[in-house]
């Protein structure tokens, strides 16, 4: 799936994550990476594109913690994304 800047930003916003929290959850080294992705300065390819596909395919449940506390929702979304990333790493190591 092609990850345009608009789709990346829409996914992050759907998850209700800041750029910094999204960068941390994705394992990116700096917040500017998310900004670069959302403005088209950098493209999501390879592993990052596959990770975005996996997060997106989990539908609206990712990041939708039942808590009204924004910090709890951010933590839940980040934990879910990190679990997806770990599953992908484990699966690719066994191939």
Secondary structure, DSSP 8 states (H G I E B T S, - for coil): ----HHHHHHHHHHTT--HHHHHHHHT-S-HHHHHHHHHTSS---HHHHHHHHHHHHTGGGTT--S-S-HHHHHHHHHHHHHHHHHHHHHHHHT-
